[in-house]
Amino acid sequence: MRKDRVLTRKTSIVFLLFIIISTASSHREKQAGWDEIFNGRDFTGWLVPEGDGGHWRVVDGVIDYDALSEAPGDKNLWTRNEYGDFMLKIDWRIKETPFINHNVPIIMPDGTHKLNENGEVIRISVPDSDSGVYLRGSSKAQINIWTWPVGSGEVYGYRMDRDMPPEVRAGVTPNIMADNHIGEWNTFIITMKGDRLTVVLNDHTVIENVQLPGVPEKGPLALQHHGRMVDGEWTSSPSLVQFRNIYIKEL
């Protein structure tokens, strides 16, 4: 009987310490000005695409996507709230890469594509998965998540816009490939202030204070859908991704 009481008392103490530590951790986040925008349980605060069919889902505390949304329109997962200037912290990982992309260019530091001796774009084959984070409601202002050799964190819509100044196209091209291995978790810290963007990936600054001309002043965030399956085969790079630990600090 005494042993049972001792065990019960020890269990209660351990549980109490856990509550205190958890509360302190939560308090530190709030004190620092960070707001949790994914609660780890459901899609409160998010807009699941109408007709999705359960392909965006929460599994074991993470947002899990299989790239097979049945929504007839927009298949991306959007926040209900809009944001202007902010810092966003988000963990992500690519689960697998069953699709081979045979059309991947070699991206030069200035954002252009490497050419062969005939002036043609060199294409390579890469096991690929493709997703990203839309900023301020803009698909053009997308922070890419993929397996291209240039690395995640680039802003494809701006890099590929030939009307953009050379310094913008170079600026939205990652200066280092900072991705972890497929299946491993990565962390973005994305800062938008005015029309300036900085992206830190796994503690490496891959995009630094680049201007995004024409970017909206405010808008929702989105986790991107990508990919299409026909007759059981992927015809483009699928968003086989997961997300967790999503916090935002409005500036």
WORA-V766940 format. One record per helix or strand of 2 or more residues. SS is the DSSP state (H for helix, E for strand). FROM is the first residue (numbers start at 1). TO is the last residue. If there is no record, write none. Layout:
# WORA-V766940
SS FROM TO
SS FROM TO
This chain:
# WORA-V766940
H 2 31
E 35 36
E 46 47
E 56 59
E 62 65
E 77 79
E 86 94
E 99 105
E 123 128
E 131 135
E 138 145
H 156 159
H 166 171
E 186 193
E 196 201
E 204 211
E 222 223
E 229 230
E 233 234
E 241 250
